[in-house]
Amino acid sequence: MTIATLGQALSAYGATLKRAQAEAATAPAGGAAPGFASLLRAEADATRASLRGSEAKSIEALTGKASLQDVVEAVTEAELSLQKVTDVRDRVISAYQEIMRMPI
């Protein structure tokens, strides 16, 4: 793992932690933890925002308003977010298939 990749992973972890803490702060007073669905929704929204940000940064680079370094960083962040969401989706599908194979 390179230094840049490690830094990006730590940044992604920190962002996820902040979202989880914000989600817990807005949870109902009954002490219920945020649900799995709300966590997935938050991650999907963050990924969507990351993808849109990388597209915007790419357009800025085409018009000369952003540097190539900014574009590479934005695209890499979007790629990591998309890989994370894809991995979670694959795990959920795999778990569902395992449940469907269980004898009744």
Phi and psi restraints in degrees (range 20) as a CNS / XPLOR table:
assign (resid 1 and name C) (resid 2 and name N)
       (resid 2 and name CA) (resid 2 and name C) 1.0 -81.5 20.0 2
assign (resid 2 and name N) (resid 2 and name CA)
       (resid 2 and name C) (resid 3 and name N) 1.0 168.1 20.0 2
assign (resid 2 and name C) (resid 3 and name N)
       (resid 3 and name CA) (resid 3 and name C) 1.0 -61.8 20.0 2
assign (resid 3 and name N) (resid 3 and name CA)
       (resid 3 and name C) (resid 4 and name N) 1.0 -44.1 20.0 2
assign (resid 3 and name C) (resid 4 and name N)
       (resid 4 and name CA) (resid 4 and name C) 1.0 -62.9 20.0 2
assign (resid 4 and name N) (resid 4 and name CA)
       (resid 4 and name C) (resid 5 and name N) 1.0 -42.2 20.0 2
assign (resid 4 and name C) (resid 5 and name N)
       (resid 5 and name CA) (resid 5 and name C) 1.0 -66.3 20.0 2
assign (resid 5 and name N) (resid 5 and name CA)
       (resid 5 and name C) (resid 6 and name N) 1.0 -40.2 20.0 2
assign (resid 5 and name C) (resid 6 and name N)
       (resid 6 and name CA) (resid 6 and name C) 1.0 -63.6 20.0 2
assign (resid 6 and name N) (resid 6 and name CA)
       (resid 6 and name C) (resid 7 and name N) 1.0 -43.6 20.0 2
assign (resid 6 and name C) (resid 7 and name N)
       (resid 7 and name CA) (resid 7 and name C) 1.0 -62.6 20.0 2
assign (resid 7 and name N) (resid 7 and name CA)
       (resid 7 and name C) (resid 8 and name N) 1.0 -40.8 20.0 2
assign (resid 7 and name C) (resid 8 and name N)
       (resid 8 and name CA) (resid 8 and name C) 1.0 -67.2 20.0 2
assign (resid 8 and name N) (resid 8 and name CA)
       (resid 8 and name C) (resid 9 and name N) 1.0 -39.1 20.0 2
assign (resid 8 and name C) (resid 9 and name N)
       (resid 9 and name CA) (resid 9 and name C) 1.0 -64.0 20.0 2
assign (resid 9 and name N) (resid 9 and name CA)
       (resid 9 and name C) (resid 10 and name N) 1.0 -43.0 20.0 2
assign (resid 9 and name C) (resid 10 and name N)
       (resid 10 and name CA) (resid 10 and name C) 1.0 -64.5 20.0 2
assign (resid 10 and name N) (resid 10 and name CA)
       (resid 10 and name C) (resid 11 and name N) 1.0 -38.4 20.0 2
assign (resid 10 and name C) (resid 11 and name N)
       (resid 11 and name CA) (resid 11 and name C) 1.0 -64.4 20.0 2
assign (resid 11 and name N) (resid 11 and name CA)
       (resid 11 and name C) (resid 12 and name N) 1.0 -43.9 20.0 2
assign (resid 11 and name C) (resid 12 and name N)
       (resid 12 and name CA) (resid 12 and name C) 1.0 -64.0 20.0 2
assign (resid 12 and name N) (resid 12 and name CA)
       (resid 12 and name C) (resid 13 and name N) 1.0 -40.9 20.0 2
assign (resid 12 and name C) (resid 13 and name N)
       (resid 13 and name CA) (resid 13 and name C) 1.0 -62.3 20.0 2
assign (resid 13 and name N) (resid 13 and name CA)
       (resid 13 and name C) (resid 14 and name N) 1.0 -44.2 20.0 2
assign (resid 13 and name C) (resid 14 and name N)
       (resid 14 and name CA) (resid 14 and name C) 1.0 -62.6 20.0 2
assign (resid 14 and name N) (resid 14 and name CA)
       (resid 14 and name C) (resid 15 and name N) 1.0 -40.9 20.0 2
assign (resid 14 and name C) (resid 15 and name N)
       (resid 15 and name CA) (resid 15 and name C) 1.0 -65.1 20.0 2
assign (resid 15 and name N) (resid 15 and name CA)
       (resid 15 and name C) (resid 16 and name N) 1.0 -40.4 20.0 2
assign (resid 15 and name C) (resid 16 and name N)
       (resid 16 and name CA) (resid 16 and name C) 1.0 -65.4 20.0 2
assign (resid 16 and name N) (resid 16 and name CA)
       (resid 16 and name C) (resid 17 and name N) 1.0 -40.6 20.0 2
assign (resid 16 and name C) (resid 17 and name N)
       (resid 17 and name CA) (resid 17 and name C) 1.0 -63.3 20.0 2
assign (resid 17 and name N) (resid 17 and name CA)
       (resid 17 and name C) (resid 18 and name N) 1.0 -42.8 20.0 2
assign (resid 17 and name C) (resid 18 and name N)
       (resid 18 and name CA) (resid 18 and name C) 1.0 -62.9 20.0 2
assign (resid 18 and name N) (resid 18 and name CA)
       (resid 18 and name C) (resid 19 and name N) 1.0 -41.9 20.0 2
assign (resid 18 and name C) (resid 19 and name N)
       (resid 19 and name CA) (resid 19 and name C) 1.0 -64.7 20.0 2
assign (resid 19 and name N) (resid 19 and name CA)
       (resid 19 and name C) (resid 20 and name N) 1.0 -40.1 20.0 2
assign (resid 19 and name C) (resid 20 and name N)
       (resid 20 and name CA) (resid 20 and name C) 1.0 -65.7 20.0 2
assign (resid 20 and name N) (resid 20 and name CA)
       (resid 20 and name C) (resid 21 and name N) 1.0 -39.5 20.0 2
assign (resid 20 and name C) (resid 21 and name N)
       (resid 21 and name CA) (resid 21 and name C) 1.0 -67.7 20.0 2
assign (resid 21 and name N) (resid 21 and name CA)
       (resid 21 and name C) (resid 22 and name N) 1.0 -39.2 20.0 2
assign (resid 21 and name C) (resid 22 and name N)
       (resid 22 and name CA) (resid 22 and name C) 1.0 -65.8 20.0 2
assign (resid 22 and name N) (resid 22 and name CA)
       (resid 22 and name C) (resid 23 and name N) 1.0 -39.4 20.0 2
assign (resid 22 and name C) (resid 23 and name N)
       (resid 23 and name CA) (resid 23 and name C) 1.0 -63.6 20.0 2
assign (resid 23 and name N) (resid 23 and name CA)
       (resid 23 and name C) (resid 24 and name N) 1.0 -41.3 20.0 2
assign (resid 23 and name C) (resid 24 and name N)
       (resid 24 and name CA) (resid 24 and name C) 1.0 -67.5 20.0 2
assign (resid 24 and name N) (resid 24 and name CA)
       (resid 24 and name C) (resid 25 and name N) 1.0 -33.6 20.0 2
assign (resid 24 and name C) (resid 25 and name N)
       (resid 25 and name CA) (resid 25 and name C) 1.0 -68.9 20.0 2
assign (resid 25 and name N) (resid 25 and name CA)
       (resid 25 and name C) (resid 26 and name N) 1.0 -29.5 20.0 2
assign (resid 25 and name C) (resid 26 and name N)
       (resid 26 and name CA) (resid 26 and name C) 1.0 -97.0 20.0 2
assign (resid 26 and name N) (resid 26 and name CA)
       (resid 26 and name C) (resid 27 and name N) 1.0 7.4 20.0 2
assign (resid 26 and name C) (resid 27 and name N)
       (resid 27 and name CA) (resid 27 and name C) 1.0 -69.1 20.0 2
assign (resid 27 and name N) (resid 27 and name CA)
       (resid 27 and name C) (resid 28 and name N) 1.0 157.6 20.0 2
assign (resid 27 and name C) (resid 28 and name N)
       (resid 28 and name CA) (resid 28 and name C) 1.0 -58.4 20.0 2
assign (resid 28 and name N) (resid 28 and name CA)
       (resid 28 and name C) (resid 29 and name N) 1.0 155.1 20.0 2
assign (resid 28 and name C) (resid 29 and name N)
       (resid 29 and name CA) (resid 29 and name C) 1.0 -67.2 20.0 2
assign (resid 29 and name N) (resid 29 and name CA)
       (resid 29 and name C) (resid 30 and name N) 1.0 -12.6 20.0 2
assign (resid 29 and name C) (resid 30 and name N)
       (resid 30 and name CA) (resid 30 and name C) 1.0 -67.8 20.0 2
assign (resid 30 and name N) (resid 30 and name CA)
       (resid 30 and name C) (resid 31 and name N) 1.0 -1.9 20.0 2
assign (resid 30 and name C) (resid 31 and name N)
       (resid 31 and name CA) (resid 31 and name C) 1.0 84.3 20.0 2
assign (resid 31 and name N) (resid 31 and name CA)
       (resid 31 and name C) (resid 32 and name N) 1.0 7.6 20.0 2
assign (resid 31 and name C) (resid 32 and name N)
       (resid 32 and name CA) (resid 32 and name C) 1.0 -71.5 20.0 2
assign (resid 32 and name N) (resid 32 and name CA)
       (resid 32 and name C) (resid 33 and name N) 1.0 134.7 20.0 2
assign (resid 32 and name C) (resid 33 and name N)
       (resid 33 and name CA) (resid 33 and name C) 1.0 -74.1 20.0 2
assign (resid 33 and name N) (resid 33 and name CA)
       (resid 33 and name C) (resid 34 and name N) 1.0 156.7 20.0 2
assign (resid 33 and name C) (resid 34 and name N)
       (resid 34 and name CA) (resid 34 and name C) 1.0 -60.6 20.0 2
assign (resid 34 and name N) (resid 34 and name CA)
       (resid 34 and name C) (resid 35 and name N) 1.0 142.9 20.0 2
assign (resid 34 and name C) (resid 35 and name N)
       (resid 35 and name CA) (resid 35 and name C) 1.0 -76.5 20.0 2
assign (resid 35 and name N) (resid 35 and name CA)
       (resid 35 and name C) (resid 36 and name N) 1.0 163.7 20.0 2
assign (resid 35 and name C) (resid 36 and name N)
       (resid 36 and name CA) (resid 36 and name C) 1.0 -62.1 20.0 2
assign (resid 36 and name N) (resid 36 and name CA)
       (resid 36 and name C) (resid 37 and name N) 1.0 -39.2 20.0 2
assign (resid 36 and name C) (resid 37 and name N)
       (resid 37 and name CA) (resid 37 and name C) 1.0 -63.3 20.0 2
assign (resid 37 and name N) (resid 37 and name CA)
       (resid 37 and name C) (resid 38 and name N) 1.0 -40.8 20.0 2
assign (resid 37 and name C) (resid 38 and name N)
       (resid 38 and name CA) (resid 38 and name C) 1.0 -69.5 20.0 2
assign (resid 38 and name N) (resid 38 and name CA)
       (resid 38 and name C) (resid 39 and name N) 1.0 -33.9 20.0 2
assign (resid 38 and name C) (resid 39 and name N)
       (resid 39 and name CA) (resid 39 and name C) 1.0 -66.3 20.0 2
assign (resid 39 and name N) (resid 39 and name CA)
       (resid 39 and name C) (resid 40 and name N) 1.0 -43.6 20.0 2
assign (resid 39 and name C) (resid 40 and name N)
       (resid 40 and name CA) (resid 40 and name C) 1.0 -63.2 20.0 2
assign (resid 40 and name N) (resid 40 and name CA)
       (resid 40 and name C) (resid 41 and name N) 1.0 -40.8 20.0 2
assign (resid 40 and name C) (resid 41 and name N)
       (resid 41 and name CA) (resid 41 and name C) 1.0 -62.5 20.0 2
assign (resid 41 and name N) (resid 41 and name CA)
       (resid 41 and name C) (resid 42 and name N) 1.0 -42.7 20.0 2
assign (resid 41 and name C) (resid 42 and name N)
       (resid 42 and name CA) (resid 42 and name C) 1.0 -63.8 20.0 2
assign (resid 42 and name N) (resid 42 and name CA)
       (resid 42 and name C) (resid 43 and name N) 1.0 -41.3 20.0 2
assign (resid 42 and name C) (resid 43 and name N)
       (resid 43 and name CA) (resid 43 and name C) 1.0 -66.1 20.0 2
assign (resid 43 and name N) (resid 43 and name CA)
       (resid 43 and name C) (resid 44 and name N) 1.0 -40.2 20.0 2
assign (resid 43 and name C) (resid 44 and name N)
       (resid 44 and name CA) (resid 44 and name C) 1.0 -64.0 20.0 2
assign (resid 44 and name N) (resid 44 and name CA)
       (resid 44 and name C) (resid 45 and name N) 1.0 -40.9 20.0 2
assign (resid 44 and name C) (resid 45 and name N)
       (resid 45 and name CA) (resid 45 and name C) 1.0 -64.9 20.0 2
assign (resid 45 and name N) (resid 45 and name CA)
       (resid 45 and name C) (resid 46 and name N) 1.0 -40.9 20.0 2
assign (resid 45 and name C) (resid 46 and name N)
       (resid 46 and name CA) (resid 46 and name C) 1.0 -65.0 20.0 2
assign (resid 46 and name N) (resid 46 and name CA)
       (resid 46 and name C) (resid 47 and name N) 1.0 -39.0 20.0 2
assign (resid 46 and name C) (resid 47 and name N)
       (resid 47 and name CA) (resid 47 and name C) 1.0 -66.0 20.0 2
assign (resid 47 and name N) (resid 47 and name CA)
       (resid 47 and name C) (resid 48 and name N) 1.0 -42.9 20.0 2
assign (resid 47 and name C) (resid 48 and name N)
       (resid 48 and name CA) (resid 48 and name C) 1.0 -60.7 20.0 2
assign (resid 48 and name N) (resid 48 and name CA)
       (resid 48 and name C) (resid 49 and name N) 1.0 -43.3 20.0 2
assign (resid 48 and name C) (resid 49 and name N)
       (resid 49 and name CA) (resid 49 and name C) 1.0 -64.4 20.0 2
assign (resid 49 and name N) (resid 49 and name CA)
       (resid 49 and name C) (resid 50 and name N) 1.0 -39.4 20.0 2
assign (resid 49 and name C) (resid 50 and name N)
       (resid 50 and name CA) (resid 50 and name C) 1.0 -64.3 20.0 2
assign (resid 50 and name N) (resid 50 and name CA)
       (resid 50 and name C) (resid 51 and name N) 1.0 -42.7 20.0 2
assign (resid 50 and name C) (resid 51 and name N)
       (resid 51 and name CA) (resid 51 and name C) 1.0 -64.4 20.0 2
assign (resid 51 and name N) (resid 51 and name CA)
       (resid 51 and name C) (resid 52 and name N) 1.0 -42.6 20.0 2
assign (resid 51 and name C) (resid 52 and name N)
       (resid 52 and name CA) (resid 52 and name C) 1.0 -64.8 20.0 2
assign (resid 52 and name N) (resid 52 and name CA)
       (resid 52 and name C) (resid 53 and name N) 1.0 -38.5 20.0 2
assign (resid 52 and name C) (resid 53 and name N)
       (resid 53 and name CA) (resid 53 and name C) 1.0 -63.8 20.0 2
assign (resid 53 and name N) (resid 53 and name CA)
       (resid 53 and name C) (resid 54 and name N) 1.0 -39.5 20.0 2
assign (resid 53 and name C) (resid 54 and name N)
       (resid 54 and name CA) (resid 54 and name C) 1.0 -69.2 20.0 2
assign (resid 54 and name N) (resid 54 and name CA)
       (resid 54 and name C) (resid 55 and name N) 1.0 -35.7 20.0 2
assign (resid 54 and name C) (resid 55 and name N)
       (resid 55 and name CA) (resid 55 and name C) 1.0 -64.8 20.0 2
assign (resid 55 and name N) (resid 55 and name CA)
       (resid 55 and name C) (resid 56 and name N) 1.0 -43.0 20.0 2
assign (resid 55 and name C) (resid 56 and name N)
       (resid 56 and name CA) (resid 56 and name C) 1.0 -63.3 20.0 2
assign (resid 56 and name N) (resid 56 and name CA)
       (resid 56 and name C) (resid 57 and name N) 1.0 -41.1 20.0 2
assign (resid 56 and name C) (resid 57 and name N)
       (resid 57 and name CA) (resid 57 and name C) 1.0 -65.5 20.0 2
assign (resid 57 and name N) (resid 57 and name CA)
       (resid 57 and name C) (resid 58 and name N) 1.0 -36.9 20.0 2
assign (resid 57 and name C) (resid 58 and name N)
       (resid 58 and name CA) (resid 58 and name C) 1.0 -64.8 20.0 2
assign (resid 58 and name N) (resid 58 and name CA)
       (resid 58 and name C) (resid 59 and name N) 1.0 -40.8 20.0 2
assign (resid 58 and name C) (resid 59 and name N)
       (resid 59 and name CA) (resid 59 and name C) 1.0 -66.3 20.0 2
assign (resid 59 and name N) (resid 59 and name CA)
       (resid 59 and name C) (resid 60 and name N) 1.0 -39.6 20.0 2
assign (resid 59 and name C) (resid 60 and name N)
       (resid 60 and name CA) (resid 60 and name C) 1.0 -62.0 20.0 2
assign (resid 60 and name N) (resid 60 and name CA)
       (resid 60 and name C) (resid 61 and name N) 1.0 -37.7 20.0 2
assign (resid 60 and name C) (resid 61 and name N)
       (resid 61 and name CA) (resid 61 and name C) 1.0 -66.5 20.0 2
assign (resid 61 and name N) (resid 61 and name CA)
       (resid 61 and name C) (resid 62 and name N) 1.0 -37.8 20.0 2
assign (resid 61 and name C) (resid 62 and name N)
       (resid 62 and name CA) (resid 62 and name C) 1.0 -65.3 20.0 2
assign (resid 62 and name N) (resid 62 and name CA)
       (resid 62 and name C) (resid 63 and name N) 1.0 -31.3 20.0 2
assign (resid 62 and name C) (resid 63 and name N)
       (resid 63 and name CA) (resid 63 and name C) 1.0 -91.2 20.0 2
assign (resid 63 and name N) (resid 63 and name CA)
       (resid 63 and name C) (resid 64 and name N) 1.0 0.7 20.0 2
assign (resid 63 and name C) (resid 64 and name N)
       (resid 64 and name CA) (resid 64 and name C) 1.0 85.7 20.0 2
assign (resid 64 and name N) (resid 64 and name CA)
       (resid 64 and name C) (resid 65 and name N) 1.0 13.3 20.0 2
assign (resid 64 and name C) (resid 65 and name N)
       (resid 65 and name CA) (resid 65 and name C) 1.0 -96.1 20.0 2
assign (resid 65 and name N) (resid 65 and name CA)
       (resid 65 and name C) (resid 66 and name N) 1.0 -9.5 20.0 2
assign (resid 65 and name C) (resid 66 and name N)
       (resid 66 and name CA) (resid 66 and name C) 1.0 -134.1 20.0 2
assign (resid 66 and name N) (resid 66 and name CA)
       (resid 66 and name C) (resid 67 and name N) 1.0 151.1 20.0 2
assign (resid 66 and name C) (resid 67 and name N)
       (resid 67 and name CA) (resid 67 and name C) 1.0 -84.2 20.0 2
assign (resid 67 and name N) (resid 67 and name CA)
       (resid 67 and name C) (resid 68 and name N) 1.0 163.5 20.0 2
assign (resid 67 and name C) (resid 68 and name N)
       (resid 68 and name CA) (resid 68 and name C) 1.0 -63.1 20.0 2
assign (resid 68 and name N) (resid 68 and name CA)
       (resid 68 and name C) (resid 69 and name N) 1.0 -36.5 20.0 2
assign (resid 68 and name C) (resid 69 and name N)
       (resid 69 and name CA) (resid 69 and name C) 1.0 -59.5 20.0 2
assign (resid 69 and name N) (resid 69 and name CA)
       (resid 69 and name C) (resid 70 and name N) 1.0 -43.6 20.0 2
assign (resid 69 and name C) (resid 70 and name N)
       (resid 70 and name CA) (resid 70 and name C) 1.0 -61.9 20.0 2
assign (resid 70 and name N) (resid 70 and name CA)
       (resid 70 and name C) (resid 71 and name N) 1.0 -40.6 20.0 2
assign (resid 70 and name C) (resid 71 and name N)
       (resid 71 and name CA) (resid 71 and name C) 1.0 -65.6 20.0 2
assign (resid 71 and name N) (resid 71 and name CA)
       (resid 71 and name C) (resid 72 and name N) 1.0 -45.4 20.0 2
assign (resid 71 and name C) (resid 72 and name N)
       (resid 72 and name CA) (resid 72 and name C) 1.0 -61.6 20.0 2
assign (resid 72 and name N) (resid 72 and name CA)
       (resid 72 and name C) (resid 73 and name N) 1.0 -43.6 20.0 2
assign (resid 72 and name C) (resid 73 and name N)
       (resid 73 and name CA) (resid 73 and name C) 1.0 -63.1 20.0 2
assign (resid 73 and name N) (resid 73 and name CA)
       (resid 73 and name C) (resid 74 and name N) 1.0 -44.1 20.0 2
assign (resid 73 and name C) (resid 74 and name N)
       (resid 74 and name CA) (resid 74 and name C) 1.0 -65.3 20.0 2
assign (resid 74 and name N) (resid 74 and name CA)
       (resid 74 and name C) (resid 75 and name N) 1.0 -42.2 20.0 2
assign (resid 74 and name C) (resid 75 and name N)
       (resid 75 and name CA) (resid 75 and name C) 1.0 -68.1 20.0 2
assign (resid 75 and name N) (resid 75 and name CA)
       (resid 75 and name C) (resid 76 and name N) 1.0 -39.1 20.0 2
assign (resid 75 and name C) (resid 76 and name N)
       (resid 76 and name CA) (resid 76 and name C) 1.0 -64.6 20.0 2
assign (resid 76 and name N) (resid 76 and name CA)
       (resid 76 and name C) (resid 77 and name N) 1.0 -42.8 20.0 2
assign (resid 76 and name C) (resid 77 and name N)
       (resid 77 and name CA) (resid 77 and name C) 1.0 -61.5 20.0 2
assign (resid 77 and name N) (resid 77 and name CA)
       (resid 77 and name C) (resid 78 and name N) 1.0 -43.3 20.0 2
assign (resid 77 and name C) (resid 78 and name N)
       (resid 78 and name CA) (resid 78 and name C) 1.0 -64.4 20.0 2
assign (resid 78 and name N) (resid 78 and name CA)
       (resid 78 and name C) (resid 79 and name N) 1.0 -39.2 20.0 2
assign (resid 78 and name C) (resid 79 and name N)
       (resid 79 and name CA) (resid 79 and name C) 1.0 -64.0 20.0 2
assign (resid 79 and name N) (resid 79 and name CA)
       (resid 79 and name C) (resid 80 and name N) 1.0 -43.3 20.0 2
assign (resid 79 and name C) (resid 80 and name N)
       (resid 80 and name CA) (resid 80 and name C) 1.0 -63.4 20.0 2
assign (resid 80 and name N) (resid 80 and name CA)
       (resid 80 and name C) (resid 81 and name N) 1.0 -41.1 20.0 2
assign (resid 80 and name C) (resid 81 and name N)
       (resid 81 and name CA) (resid 81 and name C) 1.0 -63.4 20.0 2
assign (resid 81 and name N) (resid 81 and name CA)
       (resid 81 and name C) (resid 82 and name N) 1.0 -43.5 20.0 2
assign (resid 81 and name C) (resid 82 and name N)
       (resid 82 and name CA) (resid 82 and name C) 1.0 -65.8 20.0 2
assign (resid 82 and name N) (resid 82 and name CA)
       (resid 82 and name C) (resid 83 and name N) 1.0 -38.9 20.0 2
assign (resid 82 and name C) (resid 83 and name N)
       (resid 83 and name CA) (resid 83 and name C) 1.0 -64.1 20.0 2
assign (resid 83 and name N) (resid 83 and name CA)
       (resid 83 and name C) (resid 84 and name N) 1.0 -39.2 20.0 2
assign (resid 83 and name C) (resid 84 and name N)
       (resid 84 and name CA) (resid 84 and name C) 1.0 -63.6 20.0 2
assign (resid 84 and name N) (resid 84 and name CA)
       (resid 84 and name C) (resid 85 and name N) 1.0 -46.3 20.0 2
assign (resid 84 and name C) (resid 85 and name N)
       (resid 85 and name CA) (resid 85 and name C) 1.0 -65.2 20.0 2
assign (resid 85 and name N) (resid 85 and name CA)
       (resid 85 and name C) (resid 86 and name N) 1.0 -39.3 20.0 2
assign (resid 85 and name C) (resid 86 and name N)
       (resid 86 and name CA) (resid 86 and name C) 1.0 -65.2 20.0 2
assign (resid 86 and name N) (resid 86 and name CA)
       (resid 86 and name C) (resid 87 and name N) 1.0 -41.3 20.0 2
assign (resid 86 and name C) (resid 87 and name N)
       (resid 87 and name CA) (resid 87 and name C) 1.0 -63.6 20.0 2
assign (resid 87 and name N) (resid 87 and name CA)
       (resid 87 and name C) (resid 88 and name N) 1.0 -41.7 20.0 2
assign (resid 87 and name C) (resid 88 and name N)
       (resid 88 and name CA) (resid 88 and name C) 1.0 -64.9 20.0 2
assign (resid 88 and name N) (resid 88 and name CA)
       (resid 88 and name C) (resid 89 and name N) 1.0 -42.6 20.0 2
assign (resid 88 and name C) (resid 89 and name N)
       (resid 89 and name CA) (resid 89 and name C) 1.0 -58.9 20.0 2
assign (resid 89 and name N) (resid 89 and name CA)
       (resid 89 and name C) (resid 90 and name N) 1.0 -45.2 20.0 2
assign (resid 89 and name C) (resid 90 and name N)
       (resid 90 and name CA) (resid 90 and name C) 1.0 -62.0 20.0 2
assign (resid 90 and name N) (resid 90 and name CA)
       (resid 90 and name C) (resid 91 and name N) 1.0 -40.0 20.0 2
assign (resid 90 and name C) (resid 91 and name N)
       (resid 91 and name CA) (resid 91 and name C) 1.0 -66.5 20.0 2
assign (resid 91 and name N) (resid 91 and name CA)
       (resid 91 and name C) (resid 92 and name N) 1.0 -39.9 20.0 2
assign (resid 91 and name C) (resid 92 and name N)
       (resid 92 and name CA) (resid 92 and name C) 1.0 -64.6 20.0 2
assign (resid 92 and name N) (resid 92 and name CA)
       (resid 92 and name C) (resid 93 and name N) 1.0 -43.6 20.0 2
assign (resid 92 and name C) (resid 93 and name N)
       (resid 93 and name CA) (resid 93 and name C) 1.0 -63.9 20.0 2
assign (resid 93 and name N) (resid 93 and name CA)
       (resid 93 and name C) (resid 94 and name N) 1.0 -42.1 20.0 2
assign (resid 93 and name C) (resid 94 and name N)
       (resid 94 and name CA) (resid 94 and name C) 1.0 -61.8 20.0 2
assign (resid 94 and name N) (resid 94 and name CA)
       (resid 94 and name C) (resid 95 and name N) 1.0 -42.7 20.0 2
assign (resid 94 and name C) (resid 95 and name N)
       (resid 95 and name CA) (resid 95 and name C) 1.0 -64.4 20.0 2
assign (resid 95 and name N) (resid 95 and name CA)
       (resid 95 and name C) (resid 96 and name N) 1.0 -41.7 20.0 2
assign (resid 95 and name C) (resid 96 and name N)
       (resid 96 and name CA) (resid 96 and name C) 1.0 -61.4 20.0 2
assign (resid 96 and name N) (resid 96 and name CA)
       (resid 96 and name C) (resid 97 and name N) 1.0 -43.4 20.0 2
assign (resid 96 and name C) (resid 97 and name N)
       (resid 97 and name CA) (resid 97 and name C) 1.0 -63.7 20.0 2
assign (resid 97 and name N) (resid 97 and name CA)
       (resid 97 and name C) (resid 98 and name N) 1.0 -38.0 20.0 2
assign (resid 97 and name C) (resid 98 and name N)
       (resid 98 and name CA) (resid 98 and name C) 1.0 -64.0 20.0 2
assign (resid 98 and name N) (resid 98 and name CA)
       (resid 98 and name C) (resid 99 and name N) 1.0 -42.4 20.0 2
assign (resid 98 and name C) (resid 99 and name N)
       (resid 99 and name CA) (resid 99 and name C) 1.0 -63.1 20.0 2
assign (resid 99 and name N) (resid 99 and name CA)
       (resid 99 and name C) (resid 100 and name N) 1.0 -40.5 20.0 2
assign (resid 99 and name C) (resid 100 and name N)
       (resid 100 and name CA) (resid 100 and name C) 1.0 -67.3 20.0 2
assign (resid 100 and name N) (resid 100 and name CA)
       (resid 100 and name C) (resid 101 and name N) 1.0 -25.0 20.0 2
assign (resid 100 and name C) (resid 101 and name N)
       (resid 101 and name CA) (resid 101 and name C) 1.0 -83.7 20.0 2
assign (resid 101 and name N) (resid 101 and name CA)
       (resid 101 and name C) (resid 102 and name N) 1.0 -10.9 20.0 2
assign (resid 101 and name C) (resid 102 and name N)
       (resid 102 and name CA) (resid 102 and name C) 1.0 -68.3 20.0 2
assign (resid 102 and name N) (resid 102 and name CA)
       (resid 102 and name C) (resid 103 and name N) 1.0 139.3 20.0 2
assign (resid 102 and name C) (resid 103 and name N)
       (resid 103 and name CA) (resid 103 and name C) 1.0 -71.4 20.0 2
assign (resid 103 and name N) (resid 103 and name CA)
       (resid 103 and name C) (resid 104 and name N) 1.0 149.5 20.0 2
